[in-house]
Amino acid sequence: MQYQEAYIEVNPKVMMGKPVIKGTRITVELIIEKLAAGENETTILTDYPSLSREAILAALQFAANNLKADHIYPIAS
């Protein structure tokens, strides 16, 4: 299912244009950072009651879709 359109917005007047969950100031970046730090979905949903499981999945989908773009990532030698 495509969650991105239903849950993610980019508005230059909200969080300096960072992608956020619609109707909140919770950034996709924050959600990804929390998951990467080892927090689980239940903890995030408890800490941010305005979020839903679908919003977290939308954040992951947004990040994955943006990584599919043609970027060159330098590898340290």
N, C-alpha and C positions, 0 to 999 in steps of 0.2 A: 504494500500500500504506500502511496506517496503522501507522507505526512508533511513534507516541507512546506507546501503552499498553505496548509491549514494552520500551521503552528509557528512558522518563522517569519519575522519581518525585519527589514532593514530600513531604518528611518534616520536621516541625519540629525533629527531633533531628539532622538532617544539614544543614550549611551554613545554619543559621537558617531552614530552610524554603524556601530557593531551589530551583527545579527543577534536578535533577541527573540525570546518566546513572546508571541503576540500578547499585548495587554500587560506585559511585565517589563521590568528592567533586568531580567535574568538573561545573561548572555549565553550564547552557545559555547563560547570560550570557557565560562565558569563551569558549565555542566561537563564538558570534556575534561577539564582540569580535575574536577572532583572524581570522575570515574578513573582517570589515569592515576590518581593518588590512592586508589583502592577503595574509595567509598562505594557502597552498593546503592542500588536503585532505591531501596526502602529508606535508607538514611537520607538520601537526597530529597525524596518525597516528603519525609517528616520535617526536614529542615526548611523546605520551601513548599508550603501547602498549596500555593497557587499553581504548582506544576502538576503534570499528570505523566503517567508512564508513556503515553503517546508523544508528549512534548519532549521527553528525554530521547525517545527513538527518533524523533524529527531532528533533534540536535545532532545525533550520531549520523543520520542520513545526510544532513547538510554538510557536515565535516567530510564525510566520505566522498560526496559528490564534488566538493571543492578540491579534494586531493586528486581527483581524476583529471584535472586540467593539465595542460602541457607545461609542466614546470621541470626545471633541472635542479636537482638537489645535490649540492656538492658533498662529496664524501671525504672525510679527513683521511690523510695518508700517514 
